[in-house]
């Protein structure tokens, strides 16, 4: 690991320059790589020497992106994937076997929930959901065949947290792997591996890209664990394109600057909404009113770029509010330079039942705001006018 600071490593951690002495790393748009001779080819396929064979296996751009992310997360190795959900899926499917059991927080992204409930059971892999807000439930839910604990914190979209230090100790006590979806926090705000996480997964589509340009994911961990994940990915093919890897490596150079602005805007917006007469409640990890404010301060550098709030008037008022927005985007994404508003009950978590949504804190009128990089006064002005128009 480098002795330099986060921001410096993000910029200066690059692959070696070619004979052309380029200042910015080129894009290696090639499907395969030439061998020097038959012996090198044999050694590469036998994993006896490092090097590139085929871009589905590895590529210089992918390697640079992952090397930077490993440095940021404090992990030994990693793998880039074609999407965030590919990262979540291979974190589970490459490790678990028939008869294994997963202990997971009930508050998961909608597609991760579908993997747990609709896909893994077809292969004889079971799961138990526990309340992220009730740690007393966790140890009692561990079974003899529990192989992995899987959580996301802060959760999507309720912004609930779990104590990663406590969870890491619990996993170690029972010799269970701990996997953490760190998409919302990014390694700039939170490093799960420091608290004992064995696997750290990302949807790089979100804050890591930061400008809504490409779909990507990443899985990080120890060399031993990533070797198993890499074998699975090598033969199933969820590889990231060199073009997207190049974009993401460049994005990491500005991650710290962008996350500072996202967080500052989100906190200011949350404070504004907390006292707004047309809002039932506002939730943000670094609001003192958040039930886990002290925990957030303990394990996160700042509170992240997401704010949730409940408009007065329920689901109909919520829809009118979204339709009244002028500057803020209404789209199924987050972590962009542009502020984005989403209605989770009808979009990201629409496949869940009403009961399932309520169990993870998604009420019918809940609105999720991904605070962008615009001036905070303009963000607040657009939300205020939409709240006024939607009365």
DRENVORO-142372 format. One record per residue (C-alpha): x, y, z; residue in one letter; residue number from 1. Coordinates in nm, 4 decimals, m for minus. Layout:
<sites>
SITE|X|Y|Z|a|NUM
...
</sites>
This chain:
<sites>
SITE|0.0000|0.0000|0.0000|x|1
SITE|0.1185|0.3504|m0.0784|x|2
SITE|0.2091|0.5950|0.1978|x|3
SITE|0.0446|0.8800|0.0047|x|4
SITE|m0.3032|1.0187|0.0693|x|5
SITE|m0.6284|0.8956|m0.0840|x|6
SITE|m0.6593|1.1759|m0.3406|x|7
SITE|m0.2973|1.1461|m0.4552|x|8
SITE|m0.3146|0.7690|m0.5009|x|9
SITE|m0.6342|0.8045|m0.7031|x|10
SITE|m0.4498|1.0233|m0.9533|x|11
SITE|m0.1023|0.8714|m0.9631|x|12
SITE|m0.1796|0.4991|m0.9431|x|13
SITE|m0.1474|0.4177|m1.3147|x|14
SITE|m0.0202|0.1361|m1.5320|x|15
SITE|0.3248|0.1792|m1.6874|x|16
SITE|0.3571|0.4093|m1.9859|x|17
SITE|0.4138|0.2557|m2.3274|x|18
SITE|0.7014|0.3431|m2.5607|x|19
SITE|0.4896|0.6394|m2.6773|x|20
SITE|0.5297|0.8081|m2.3338|x|21
SITE|0.1644|0.9112|m2.3068|x|22
SITE|0.0641|1.1264|m2.0088|x|23
SITE|m0.2912|0.9875|m2.0012|x|24
SITE|m0.3306|0.6107|m2.0178|x|25
SITE|m0.4577|0.4892|m2.3575|x|26
SITE|m0.7610|0.2656|m2.4075|x|27
SITE|m0.6595|m0.0890|m2.4911|x|28
SITE|m0.9427|m0.1826|m2.7260|x|29
SITE|m0.8272|m0.5317|m2.8121|x|30
SITE|m0.9918|m0.8670|m2.7646|x|31
SITE|m0.6635|m1.0579|m2.7253|x|32
SITE|m0.2892|m1.0167|m2.6653|x|33
SITE|0.0092|m1.1570|m2.8599|x|34
SITE|0.2421|m1.4118|m2.7002|x|35
SITE|0.6183|m1.3776|m2.7329|x|36
SITE|0.6549|m1.7507|m2.7890|x|37
SITE|0.4940|m2.0872|m2.7142|x|38
SITE|0.6526|m2.1110|m2.3708|x|39
SITE|0.5123|m1.7748|m2.2598|x|40
SITE|0.1671|m1.8791|m2.3808|x|41
SITE|0.1898|m2.2007|m2.1802|x|42
SITE|0.3079|m2.0165|m1.8689|x|43
SITE|0.0328|m1.7553|m1.8961|x|44
SITE|m0.2432|m2.0142|m1.9276|x|45
SITE|m0.0918|m2.2064|m1.6360|x|46
SITE|m0.0994|m1.8875|m1.4224|x|47
SITE|0.2751|m1.9197|m1.3653|x|48
SITE|0.3515|m1.5641|m1.4812|x|49
SITE|0.1464|m1.2439|m1.4846|x|50
SITE|0.0194|m1.1024|m1.8121|x|51
SITE|m0.2764|m1.0581|m2.0428|x|52
SITE|m0.4224|m1.3308|m2.2601|x|53
SITE|m0.7747|m1.2299|m2.3536|x|54
SITE|m0.9781|m0.9274|m2.2492|x|55
SITE|m1.2511|m1.1460|m2.1016|x|56
SITE|m0.9818|m1.2557|m1.8532|x|57
SITE|m0.7909|m0.9296|m1.8040|x|58
SITE|m0.6975|m0.6049|m1.9757|x|59
SITE|m0.4576|m0.3201|m1.8804|x|60
SITE|m0.7444|m0.0734|m1.8384|x|61
SITE|m0.9385|m0.3103|m1.6138|x|62
SITE|m0.6249|m0.3779|m1.4121|x|63
SITE|m0.5577|m0.0093|m1.3534|x|64
SITE|m0.9181|0.0531|m1.2428|x|65
SITE|m0.9113|m0.2384|m0.9996|x|66
SITE|m0.5636|m0.1543|m0.8664|x|67
SITE|m0.6838|0.1952|m0.7786|x|68
SITE|m1.0005|0.0647|m0.6157|x|69
SITE|m0.8081|m0.1961|m0.4142|x|70
SITE|m0.5759|0.0775|m0.2870|x|71
SITE|m0.8771|0.2861|m0.1846|x|72
SITE|m1.0615|0.0000|m0.0129|x|73
SITE|m0.7556|m0.1540|0.1511|x|74
SITE|m0.8051|m0.4889|m0.0257|x|75
SITE|m0.5479|m0.7225|m0.1789|x|76
SITE|m0.7189|m0.8034|m0.5089|x|77
SITE|m1.0284|m0.7423|m0.7138|x|78
SITE|m1.2225|m0.7963|m1.0312|x|79
SITE|m1.4096|m0.5554|m1.2585|x|80
SITE|m1.7519|m0.6617|m1.3876|x|81
SITE|m1.9920|m0.5535|m1.6596|x|82
SITE|m2.2479|m0.4174|m1.4115|x|83
SITE|m2.3109|m0.3651|m1.0445|x|84
SITE|m2.5528|m0.6549|m1.0342|x|85
SITE|m2.2931|m0.8805|m1.1976|x|86
SITE|m2.0672|m0.7896|m0.9055|x|87
SITE|m2.3360|m0.8696|m0.6489|x|88
SITE|m2.4245|m1.1961|m0.8241|x|89
SITE|m2.0717|m1.3339|m0.8555|x|90
SITE|m1.9985|m1.2346|m0.4943|x|91
SITE|m2.2628|m1.4887|m0.4017|x|92
SITE|m2.2638|m1.7471|m0.6826|x|93
SITE|m1.8862|m1.7958|m0.7001|x|94
SITE|m1.8574|m1.8719|m0.3284|x|95
SITE|m2.1786|m2.0510|m0.2309|x|96
SITE|m2.2629|m2.4159|m0.2962|x|97
SITE|m2.5781|m2.6253|m0.2856|x|98
SITE|m2.6932|m2.6552|0.0741|x|99
SITE|m2.5329|m2.3309|0.1901|x|100
SITE|m2.7221|m2.0608|0.3753|x|101
SITE|m2.6907|m1.6804|0.3554|x|102
SITE|m2.7761|m1.4443|0.6384|x|103
SITE|m2.8705|m1.1073|0.4896|x|104
SITE|m3.0061|m0.7732|0.5941|x|105
SITE|m3.3683|m0.7314|0.4945|x|106
SITE|m3.2817|m0.3911|0.3464|x|107
SITE|m3.1284|m0.4836|0.0111|x|108
SITE|m3.1441|m0.3380|m0.3379|x|109
SITE|m3.4418|m0.4797|m0.5286|x|110
SITE|m3.2377|m0.6893|m0.7752|x|111
SITE|m3.0183|m0.8296|m0.4968|x|112
SITE|m3.3407|m0.9303|m0.3218|x|113
SITE|m3.4505|m1.1119|m0.6392|x|114
SITE|m3.1200|m1.3042|m0.6513|x|115
SITE|m3.1707|m1.4103|m0.2890|x|116
SITE|m3.5350|m1.5091|m0.3249|x|117
SITE|m3.5786|m1.6241|m0.6865|x|118
SITE|m3.2415|m1.7391|m0.8247|x|119
SITE|m3.0242|m1.8853|m0.5483|x|120
SITE|m3.3049|m2.1112|m0.4139|x|121
SITE|m3.3141|m2.2869|m0.7548|x|122
SITE|m2.9626|m2.4091|m0.6746|x|123
SITE|m3.0426|m2.5179|m0.3212|x|124
SITE|m2.9004|m2.2068|m0.1542|x|125
SITE|m3.1236|m2.0683|0.1209|x|126
SITE|m3.1311|m1.7373|0.3021|x|127
SITE|m3.2673|m1.5704|0.6129|x|128
SITE|m3.3450|m1.1998|0.6334|x|129
SITE|m3.2858|m1.0110|0.9552|x|130
SITE|m3.3637|m0.6549|1.0527|x|131
SITE|m3.0674|m0.4242|0.9965|x|132
SITE|m3.1911|m0.2116|1.2883|x|133
SITE|m3.2121|m0.5013|1.5342|x|134
SITE|m2.8677|m0.6575|1.5912|x|135
SITE|m3.0118|m0.8882|1.8581|x|136
SITE|m3.1720|m1.0958|1.5799|x|137
SITE|m2.8501|m1.1714|1.3940|x|138
SITE|m2.6626|m1.4285|1.5986|x|139
SITE|m2.9767|m1.6326|1.6636|x|140
SITE|m3.0419|m1.6559|1.2893|x|141
SITE|m2.7031|m1.8147|1.2133|x|142
SITE|m2.7403|m2.1790|1.1095|x|143
SITE|m2.4892|m2.4648|1.0885|x|144
SITE|m2.4763|m2.4207|0.7110|x|145
SITE|m2.4499|m2.0401|0.7131|x|146
SITE|m2.1615|m1.9590|0.4781|x|147
SITE|m2.1986|m1.5852|0.4274|x|148
SITE|m2.3421|m1.2660|0.5732|x|149
SITE|m2.4445|m1.0128|0.3077|x|150
SITE|m2.5349|m0.6508|0.3861|x|151
SITE|m2.5475|m0.3056|0.2358|x|152
SITE|m2.4911|m0.0040|0.4565|x|153
SITE|m2.6263|0.2582|0.4331|x|154
SITE|m2.9260|0.0673|0.3018|x|155
SITE|m3.1202|0.1455|m0.0147|x|156
SITE|m3.3301|0.3538|0.0101|x|157
SITE|m3.4093|0.3766|0.3827|x|158
SITE|m3.0530|0.4864|0.4747|x|159
SITE|m3.0360|0.2563|0.7750|x|160
SITE|m2.6919|0.1455|0.8973|x|161
SITE|m2.5410|m0.1585|1.0613|x|162
SITE|m2.2372|m0.1525|1.2875|x|163
SITE|m1.9648|m0.2979|1.0635|x|164
SITE|m1.7179|m0.3461|1.3486|x|165
SITE|m1.9723|m0.5499|1.5445|x|166
SITE|m2.0753|m0.7454|1.2353|x|167
SITE|m1.7152|m0.8206|1.1414|x|168
SITE|m1.6532|m0.9660|1.4875|x|169
SITE|m1.9735|m1.1727|1.4655|x|170
SITE|m1.8710|m1.3170|1.1277|x|171
SITE|m1.5226|m1.4000|1.2535|x|172
SITE|m1.6621|m1.5616|1.5696|x|173
SITE|m1.8690|m1.8043|1.3615|x|174
SITE|m1.6145|m1.8421|1.0772|x|175
SITE|m1.8552|m1.6893|0.8226|x|176
SITE|m1.7625|m1.4729|0.5253|x|177
SITE|m1.8834|m1.1127|0.5431|x|178
SITE|m1.9793|m0.9422|0.2144|x|179
SITE|m2.0665|m0.5712|0.2059|x|180
SITE|m2.2261|m0.3723|m0.0747|x|181
SITE|m2.0385|m0.0421|m0.0391|x|182
SITE|m2.2016|0.1304|m0.3366|x|183
SITE|m2.3672|0.4166|m0.1491|x|184
SITE|m2.0698|0.5127|0.0669|x|185
SITE|m1.7791|0.4497|m0.1752|x|186
SITE|m1.4326|0.3843|m0.0302|x|187
SITE|m1.3838|0.7557|0.0262|x|188
SITE|m1.6491|0.7567|0.2999|x|189
SITE|m1.6313|0.4001|0.4330|x|190
SITE|m1.3917|0.1023|0.4097|x|191
SITE|m1.5693|m0.2195|0.5131|x|192
SITE|m1.2488|m0.4238|0.4932|x|193
SITE|m1.1119|m0.2202|0.7844|x|194
SITE|m1.3965|m0.3630|0.9947|x|195
SITE|m1.3504|m0.7248|0.8875|x|196
SITE|m1.5397|m0.7543|0.5590|x|197
SITE|m1.4063|m1.0355|0.3398|x|198
SITE|m1.5791|m0.9181|0.0205|x|199
SITE|m1.6556|m0.5591|m0.0807|x|200
SITE|m1.8835|m0.5150|m0.3823|x|201
SITE|m1.9702|m0.2046|m0.5830|x|202
SITE|m2.2058|m0.0844|m0.8459|x|203
SITE|m1.9502|0.1440|m1.0095|x|204
SITE|m2.2347|0.2792|m1.2205|x|205
SITE|m2.3236|0.5111|m0.9351|x|206
SITE|m2.0881|0.7471|m0.7484|x|207
SITE|m1.7687|0.5831|m0.8767|x|208
SITE|m1.8556|0.6795|m1.2350|x|209
SITE|m2.0348|0.9857|m1.1067|x|210
SITE|m2.1620|1.1177|m1.4370|x|211
SITE|m2.4160|0.8599|m1.5550|x|212
SITE|m2.2040|0.7405|m1.8470|x|213
SITE|m2.1464|0.3675|m1.8084|x|214
SITE|m2.2590|0.0486|m1.6370|x|215
SITE|m1.9982|m0.1362|m1.4295|x|216
SITE|m1.9239|m0.3183|m1.1069|x|217
SITE|m1.6359|m0.4398|m0.8944|x|218
SITE|m1.5650|m0.7082|m0.6345|x|219
SITE|m1.2723|m0.6761|m0.3945|x|220
SITE|m1.1212|m0.8947|m0.1234|x|221
SITE|m0.8273|m1.1156|m0.0341|x|222
SITE|m0.6206|m1.2837|m0.3065|x|223
SITE|m0.7619|m1.6215|m0.2026|x|224
SITE|m1.1255|m1.5138|m0.2288|x|225
SITE|m1.0789|m1.3176|m0.5499|x|226
SITE|m0.9075|m1.6195|m0.7080|x|227
SITE|m1.2333|m1.8144|m0.6614|x|228
SITE|m1.4416|m1.5247|m0.7912|x|229
SITE|m1.2072|m1.4744|m1.0888|x|230
SITE|m1.2367|m1.8434|m1.1872|x|231
SITE|m1.6159|m1.8136|m1.1867|x|232
SITE|m1.6126|m1.4869|m1.3830|x|233
SITE|m1.3519|m1.6082|m1.6324|x|234
SITE|m1.5782|m1.8916|m1.7405|x|235
SITE|m1.9145|m1.7129|m1.7182|x|236
SITE|m1.8066|m1.3877|m1.8821|x|237
SITE|m1.9340|m1.0819|m1.6865|x|238
SITE|m1.6260|m0.8827|m1.7945|x|239
SITE|m1.6004|m0.5054|m1.8110|x|240
SITE|m1.5147|m0.3395|m2.1412|x|241
SITE|m1.1765|m0.1598|m2.1612|x|242
SITE|m1.3556|0.1621|m2.2596|x|243
SITE|m1.5689|0.1626|m1.9446|x|244
SITE|m1.2719|0.0638|m1.7293|x|245
SITE|m1.0768|0.3613|m1.8681|x|246
SITE|m1.3688|0.5951|m1.7921|x|247
SITE|m1.3992|0.4613|m1.4381|x|248
SITE|m1.0273|0.4871|m1.3664|x|249
SITE|m1.0444|0.8528|m1.4693|x|250
SITE|m1.3552|0.8953|m1.2511|x|251
SITE|m1.1701|0.7693|m0.9443|x|252
SITE|m0.9282|1.0612|m0.9835|x|253
SITE|m1.2091|1.3002|m0.8865|x|254
SITE|m1.4011|1.0754|m0.6438|x|255
SITE|m1.2921|1.2609|m0.3291|x|256
SITE|m1.3729|1.6036|m0.4710|x|257
SITE|m1.7129|1.4903|m0.5963|x|258
SITE|m1.8109|1.3045|m0.2801|x|259
SITE|m1.7290|1.6054|m0.0644|x|260
SITE|m1.9720|1.8154|m0.2715|x|261
SITE|m2.2381|1.5410|m0.2863|x|262
SITE|m2.2262|1.5049|0.0921|x|263
SITE|m2.2287|1.8764|0.1664|x|264
SITE|m2.5274|1.9298|m0.0636|x|265
SITE|m2.7119|1.6278|0.0777|x|266
SITE|m2.6665|1.7414|0.4382|x|267
SITE|m2.7843|2.0948|0.3591|x|268
SITE|m3.0879|1.9588|0.1738|x|269
SITE|m3.1725|1.7154|0.4547|x|270
SITE|m3.1608|1.9950|0.7127|x|271
SITE|m3.3852|2.2102|0.4937|x|272
SITE|m3.6413|1.9333|0.4418|x|273
SITE|m3.6377|1.8340|0.8088|x|274
SITE|m3.8172|2.1565|0.9018|x|275
SITE|m4.0235|2.2002|0.5829|x|276
SITE|m4.3953|2.2318|0.6522|x|277
SITE|m4.4872|2.0079|0.3551|x|278
SITE|m4.2592|1.7211|0.4610|x|279
SITE|m4.3493|1.4565|0.7189|x|280
SITE|m3.9892|1.3588|0.7874|x|281
SITE|m3.6390|1.3713|0.6389|x|282
SITE|m3.3678|1.1083|0.6829|x|283
SITE|m2.9913|1.1350|0.6352|x|284
SITE|m2.7123|0.9542|0.8249|x|285
SITE|m2.5408|1.2759|0.9378|x|286
SITE|m2.8604|1.4424|1.0600|x|287
SITE|m2.8605|1.4412|1.4394|x|288
SITE|m3.2210|1.3182|1.4239|x|289
SITE|m3.1126|0.9983|1.2437|x|290
SITE|m3.1495|0.7098|1.4930|x|291
SITE|m2.7971|0.5889|1.4087|x|292
SITE|m2.6251|0.9264|1.3907|x|293
SITE|m2.3457|0.8252|1.6298|x|294
SITE|m2.2826|0.5034|1.4361|x|295
SITE|m2.2688|0.6984|1.1107|x|296
SITE|m2.0079|0.9314|1.2581|x|297
SITE|m1.8091|0.6309|1.3793|x|298
SITE|m1.7784|0.4379|1.0537|x|299
SITE|m1.8333|0.6989|0.7804|x|300
SITE|m1.6293|1.0072|0.6931|x|301
SITE|m1.9426|1.1936|0.5789|x|302
SITE|m2.3079|1.0992|0.5352|x|303
SITE|m2.3185|1.0211|0.1631|x|304
SITE|m2.5046|1.1769|m0.1260|x|305
SITE|m2.8563|1.0421|m0.0657|x|306
SITE|m3.1493|1.1925|0.1229|x|307
SITE|m3.4953|1.0439|0.1706|x|308
SITE|m3.8105|1.2213|0.2783|x|309
SITE|m4.1839|1.1607|0.3085|x|310
SITE|m4.4070|1.4243|0.1557|x|311
SITE|m4.7369|1.5027|0.3235|x|312
SITE|m5.0203|1.3528|0.1225|x|313
SITE|m4.8856|1.0050|0.0547|x|314
SITE|m4.8273|0.8408|m0.2819|x|315
SITE|m5.0472|1.0745|m0.4882|x|316
SITE|m4.8740|1.3825|m0.3496|x|317
SITE|m4.5393|1.2157|m0.4065|x|318
SITE|m4.6183|1.1592|m0.7738|x|319
SITE|m4.7373|1.5166|m0.8168|x|320
SITE|m4.4153|1.6350|m0.6559|x|321
SITE|m4.2005|1.4348|m0.8970|x|322
SITE|m4.4001|1.5593|m1.1960|x|323
SITE|m4.3496|1.9197|m1.0803|x|324
SITE|m3.9690|1.9074|m1.0692|x|325
SITE|m3.8004|2.1268|m1.3312|x|326
SITE|m3.4238|2.0985|m1.2792|x|327
SITE|m3.3893|1.7709|m1.0915|x|328
SITE|m3.3929|1.4590|m1.3068|x|329
SITE|m3.6530|1.1848|m1.2648|x|330
SITE|m3.4620|0.8719|m1.3604|x|331
SITE|m3.3674|0.5256|m1.2313|x|332
SITE|m3.0138|0.6025|m1.1256|x|333
SITE|m2.8138|0.7827|m0.8569|x|334
SITE|m2.4683|0.9228|m0.7958|x|335
SITE|m2.4736|1.1588|m1.0958|x|336
SITE|m2.3523|1.5185|m1.1222|x|337
SITE|m2.7209|1.6015|m1.1708|x|338
SITE|m2.9617|1.5813|m0.8774|x|339
SITE|m3.1955|1.2848|m0.9233|x|340
SITE|m3.5336|1.2168|m0.7651|x|341
SITE|m3.6746|0.8647|m0.7476|x|342
SITE|m3.9929|0.7049|m0.6151|x|343
SITE|m3.8665|0.3645|m0.4886|x|344
SITE|m4.2107|0.2065|m0.4364|x|345
SITE|m4.2933|0.2315|m0.8070|x|346
SITE|m3.9423|0.1884|m0.9536|x|347
SITE|m3.6363|0.0299|m0.7873|x|348
SITE|m3.8407|m0.1721|m0.5336|x|349
SITE|m4.1635|m0.2166|m0.7304|x|350
SITE|m4.1240|m0.5981|m0.7431|x|351
SITE|m4.1481|m0.6203|m0.3648|x|352
SITE|m4.4856|m0.6675|m0.1992|x|353
SITE|m4.6383|m0.3844|0.0040|x|354
SITE|m4.5428|m0.5695|0.3221|x|355
SITE|m4.1855|m0.6273|0.2056|x|356
SITE|m4.1465|m0.2593|0.1203|x|357
SITE|m4.2766|m0.1463|0.4570|x|358
SITE|m4.0431|m0.3924|0.6312|x|359
SITE|m3.7434|m0.2112|0.4791|x|360
SITE|m3.8773|0.1380|0.5411|x|361
SITE|m4.0210|0.2140|0.1967|x|362
SITE|m4.3519|0.3900|0.2504|x|363
SITE|m4.5782|0.4767|m0.0461|x|364
SITE|m4.4857|0.8447|m0.0399|x|365
SITE|m4.1114|0.8037|0.0146|x|366
SITE|m3.8930|1.0068|m0.2217|x|367
SITE|m3.5198|0.9448|m0.2610|x|368
SITE|m3.2976|1.2335|m0.3668|x|369
SITE|m2.9477|1.1789|m0.4990|x|370
SITE|m2.7918|1.5191|m0.4381|x|371
SITE|m2.5913|1.6320|m0.7386|x|372
SITE|m2.3111|1.8805|m0.7782|x|373
SITE|m2.5232|2.1816|m0.8670|x|374
SITE|m2.5305|2.4833|m0.6368|x|375
SITE|m2.7280|2.3878|m0.3284|x|376
SITE|m2.9506|2.6957|m0.3569|x|377
SITE|m3.0707|2.5782|m0.6989|x|378
SITE|m3.1384|2.2245|m0.5734|x|379
SITE|m3.3426|2.3541|m0.2816|x|380
SITE|m3.5287|2.6037|m0.5003|x|381
SITE|m3.6431|2.3322|m0.7426|x|382
SITE|m3.7569|2.1000|m0.4634|x|383
SITE|m3.9359|2.3850|m0.2835|x|384
SITE|m4.1281|2.4887|m0.5947|x|385
SITE|m4.2267|2.1273|m0.6626|x|386
SITE|m4.3534|2.0890|m0.3060|x|387
SITE|m4.5561|2.4091|m0.3487|x|388
SITE|m4.7021|2.3156|m0.6879|x|389
SITE|m4.7929|1.9624|m0.5732|x|390
SITE|m5.0077|2.0745|m0.2774|x|391
</sites>
